[in-house]
Amino acid sequence: MDVPELLESASLLVPEETATVNDITVRDIWDYLAHDEWEIALGLLEEIGDARSLPLTFWAKLAEAAEQLRLERSAAWCHWRCSEIRNGVIRADLTLRPAADARRTTPISGAGVLRPMWDIGHLSPTGERAVSIAALWVENMPVLAPGGRASVRLVPFTPSHWTHVQPGQQITMHEDRTVAGTAVILEIHHPATAMPAR
């Protein structure tokens, strides 16, 4: 499929009454598509998708369109949203340790590149700390510098490891044995097929 077909197909997956915070609807998006304003249509579809739960197919079509348009960050975001649907997502407030107190002295990318380890309270069979891996996306910032604080989105590699995590819980981020940052869980969205532990 080419870009217009992908965007048209994705827009058909959006309920007609859905609107962005600026009251842009699918009808408005169709006007942009009719005038070959594909980047604008893609951005508005992403905005609608961020405001409402839409299927994996929606995000996959947007990702493909963004790749064809060579919009790297947009493509990365759409692929990220596909991962959230498959694996669930944990939103958290993350504070990185300052460069003087940590091994990291450079900013981390905000676009889901980093896959740090997280101490979420598990122990190994021998009683030592066991960590779980989750990819990290920094919300509304291209990078997060050492000592910085931001809302982040975590996509667990093994969602079943995270079913006990609760809002308000503090977890620690590791890139090696040392603590790289601490995060407080804000909200949890399990994958559609997973049920939280009881």
C-alpha positions, 0 to 999 in steps of 0.5 A, spaced: 500 500 500 502 507 498 501 512 503 494 515 502 491 508 502 495 506 508 492 513 512 485 512 509 485 504 511 487 507 518 482 512 518 477 507 517 478 504 524 477 510 528 470 511 530 466 517 527 465 521 533 472 521 535 476 527 536 482 530 538 483 535 543 482 541 538 476 537 535 479 535 529 475 529 527 476 523 522 472 527 517 477 533 517 482 528 516 479 526 510 479 533 507 487 533 508 488 526 505 483 529 499 489 535 498 495 530 499 496 533 506 499 526 508 504 528 514 498 533 517 493 527 516 498 522 519 500 527 525 492 528 526 491 520 526 497 519 531 493 524 536 486 521 535 490 514 537 493 517 543 487 520 545 483 513 544 484 506 544 485 503 537 487 496 534 494 494 533 492 494 525 491 502 526 498 503 529 501 498 524 498 502 518 501 509 521 508 506 522 508 503 515 506 510 512 511 514 517 516 510 514 514 511 507 514 518 508 521 518 512 518 521 518 523 517 523 520 519 530 513 518 528 515 511 525 518 509 532 512 512 536 507 508 531 511 502 532 512 503 540 504 504 540 504 497 537 509 494 542 504 497 548 498 493 545 502 487 545 506 487 551 502 492 555 505 499 558 507 502 565 507 509 565 512 512 571 515 518 573 522 517 572 528 521 575 535 519 573 541 520 578 546 526 576 552 525 572 556 526 578 553 520 582 552 515 576 556 512 571 551 515 565 554 522 563 550 523 557 543 524 556 538 518 554 534 518 548 527 519 549 525 515 543 524 508 545 532 506 544 534 504 551 532 497 554 534 498 561 533 493 567 528 494 572 528 492 579 521 491 580 521 487 587 523 480 584 528 475 587 532 469 584 532 462 586 538 464 590 535 470 594 538 475 590 535 481 586 532 479 579 531 484 574 526 485 568 527 488 562 523 494 559 524 499 553 523 506 555 520 512 552 520 519 555 514 523 554 514 529 550 522 530 550 527 528 545 532 526 550 533 526 558 539 528 561 542 525 567 539 528 573 533 530 569 526 528 571 520 526 566 514 522 565 516 515 561 512 509 558 515 502 559 514 496 555 516 490 558 519 484 554 516 479 559 509 482 561 508 476 566 514 479 570 510 486 571 503 483 573 504 485 581 506 492 579 502 497 582 501 505 582 505 508 587 510 503 587 517 505 587 522 501 582 529 502 580 532 503 573 539 499 572 544 499 566 549 495 570 549 493 577 549 500 579 542 504 580 541 509 574 534 512 576 528 511 580 521 511 578 514 511 581 509 507 577 503 512 575 499 507 571 499 500 568 495 498 562 496 490 561 496 487 554 489 485 552 490 478 553 493 478 560 490 479 567 493 482 573 495 478 578 490 477 584 
